[in-house]
Amino acid sequence: MKRLYRTEQDRKLTGVCGGLGKYLDIDPTVVRIIFVVLIIPTAFFVMPIAYLIGTLLIPNEGDVQ
């Protein structure tokens, strides 16, 4: 079963976008670009809050075995 984790190798800030890319089997760079593009129409509010929630709720790859 696939689990969503924040990556440790492919992280820029906290590994949320890298983990989503790995979970969805797409390049994490694409996830990062989509994230940045979605920041503009949400008035710089919703996406950073979603990223913060993801950082708090999604476990680190190395913490869970």
CORPELIN-V794706 format. One record per run of one state. SS is the DSSP state (h for helix, s for strand, l for the rest). FROM is the first residue (numbers start at 1). TO is the last residue. If there is no record, write none. Layout:
# CORPELIN-V794706
<<SS | FROM | TO> <SS | FROM | TO>>
This chain:
# CORPELIN-V794706
<<l | 1 | 5> <s | 6 | 6> <l | 7 | 15> <h | 16 | 24> <l | 25 | 27> <h | 28 | 41> <l | 42 | 45> <h | 46 | 57> <l | 58 | 59> <s | 60 | 60> <l | 61 | 65>>
